[in-house]
Amino acid sequence: MTRKVTASLSLLFIVGLVLFDQGTARLNPYQAPAAFALGSGQVASGGFCGALPQ
């Protein structure tokens, strides 16, 4: 009984979260950043904290 309740609540939470996200976000795939930037040609931005100043 407890597993069924927990699984049902978990699935309900995930479905609710997906529906909330779909309802509040306007998706534009042409302006979205790449999901995986491995070999996409995009340059890495930011710095490395251990780099010595020049």
Backbone as CSV, one residue per row, in Angstrom:
resi,resn,N_x,N_y,N_z,CA_x,CA_y,CA_z,C_x,C_y,C_z
1,MET,0.827,-1.199,0.000,0.000,0.000,0.000,0.868,1.260,0.000
2,THR,1.910,1.258,0.806,2.747,2.449,0.909,3.501,2.712,-0.383
3,ARG,3.957,1.652,-1.055,4.667,1.831,-2.323,3.762,2.433,-3.384
4,LYS,2.535,1.978,-3.431,1.594,2.493,-4.429,1.311,3.967,-4.193
5,VAL,1.154,4.346,-2.952,0.888,5.750,-2.624,2.105,6.606,-2.967
6,THR,3.285,6.144,-2.597,4.500,6.900,-2.871,4.751,7.021,-4.368
7,ALA,4.583,5.929,-5.102,4.789,5.965,-6.549,3.761,6.873,-7.215
8,SER,2.529,6.799,-6.774,1.482,7.646,-7.348,1.755,9.120,-7.082
9,LEU,2.157,9.453,-5.862,2.465,10.840,-5.541,3.680,11.337,-6.322
10,SER,4.673,10.481,-6.494,5.859,10.873,-7.257,5.508,11.149,-8.706
11,LEU,4.757,10.263,-9.318,4.356,10.455,-10.707,3.465,11.679,-10.862
12,LEU,2.574,11.878,-9.932,1.706,13.050,-9.969,2.523,14.336,-9.849
13,PHE,3.533,14.324,-8.996,4.398,15.486,-8.847,5.168,15.758,-10.137
14,ILE,5.712,14.734,-10.762,6.482,14.907,-11.994,5.587,15.415,-13.122
15,VAL,4.406,14.833,-13.267,3.474,15.281,-14.304,3.051,16.728,-14.038
16,GLY,2.792,17.057,-12.784,2.428,18.427,-12.437,3.545,19.410,-12.722
17,LEU,4.784,19.011,-12.444,5.927,19.870,-12.717,6.104,20.097,-14.215
18,VAL,5.932,19.051,-15.015,6.041,19.192,-16.469,4.927,20.089,-17.000
19,LEU,3.713,19.896,-16.531,2.598,20.735,-16.976,2.792,22.191,-16.562
20,PHE,3.301,22.408,-15.361,3.581,23.774,-14.912,4.640,24.420,-15.795
21,ASP,5.685,23.673,-16.113,6.754,24.212,-16.951,6.251,24.516,-18.355
22,GLN,5.450,23.647,-18.910,4.911,23.876,-20.247,3.957,25.060,-20.269
23,GLY,3.236,25.258,-19.191,2.259,26.340,-19.135,2.860,27.709,-18.891
24,THR,4.044,27.772,-18.289,4.612,29.063,-17.933,5.769,29.496,-18.826
25,ALA,6.305,28.604,-19.625,7.467,28.955,-20.446,7.085,28.992,-21.915
26,ARG,7.552,30.005,-22.584,7.385,30.081,-24.035,8.684,29.583,-24.659
27,LEU,8.607,28.426,-25.269,9.803,27.813,-25.814,10.099,28.355,-27.202
28,ASN,11.352,28.686,-27.445,11.809,29.122,-28.751,13.091,28.355,-29.057
29,PRO,12.991,27.277,-29.818,14.175,26.447,-30.044,15.257,27.151,-30.860
30,TYR,14.935,28.257,-31.521,15.923,28.952,-32.330,16.802,29.877,-31.507
31,GLN,16.383,30.223,-30.301,17.185,31.083,-29.443,17.666,30.365,-28.192
32,ALA,17.372,29.101,-28.066,17.794,28.336,-26.901,19.256,27.921,-27.049
33,PRO,19.988,27.858,-25.940,21.373,27.382,-26.034,21.397,25.888,-26.330
34,ALA,22.503,25.436,-26.827,22.639,24.023,-27.155,22.551,23.183,-25.879
35,ALA,21.855,22.066,-25.948,21.740,21.192,-24.786,23.093,20.573,-24.460
36,PHE,23.804,20.138,-25.466,25.146,19.596,-25.303,26.065,20.366,-26.242
37,ALA,27.056,21.046,-25.711,27.931,21.882,-26.525,29.205,21.147,-26.935
38,LEU,29.205,19.827,-26.882,30.392,19.074,-27.261,30.549,19.106,-28.771
39,GLY,31.551,19.812,-29.229,31.817,19.872,-30.656,30.820,20.706,-31.441
40,SER,30.086,21.575,-30.779,29.084,22.360,-31.484,29.665,23.626,-32.089
41,GLY,30.911,23.954,-31.763,31.508,25.173,-32.281,31.347,26.352,-31.341
42,GLN,30.576,26.198,-30.286,30.427,27.293,-29.335,31.658,27.343,-28.434
43,VAL,32.113,28.553,-28.165,33.301,28.704,-27.343,32.912,28.698,-25.877
44,ALA,33.781,28.164,-25.067,33.542,28.160,-23.630,33.695,29.574,-23.100
45,SER,32.837,29.960,-22.173,32.932,31.292,-21.577,33.207,31.141,-20.090
46,GLY,33.693,32.188,-19.496,33.993,32.135,-18.085,35.481,32.023,-17.855
47,GLY,35.856,31.921,-16.613,37.274,31.864,-16.287,37.604,30.654,-15.448
48,PHE,38.864,30.495,-15.204,39.340,29.410,-14.366,39.959,30.053,-13.137
49,CYS,39.478,29.734,-11.964,39.915,30.390,-10.749,41.390,30.128,-10.435
50,GLY,41.932,29.018,-10.910,43.317,28.697,-10.628,44.288,29.288,-11.632
51,ALA,43.809,30.005,-12.637,44.692,30.583,-13.639,45.422,31.792,-13.070
52,LEU,46.703,31.846,-13.338,47.510,32.965,-12.860,47.297,34.183,-13.754
53,PRO,47.284,35.368,-13.172,47.136,36.576,-14.018,48.374,36.770,-14.878
54,GLN,48.206,37.391,-16.017,49.327,37.602,-16.929,49.873,38.994,-16.808
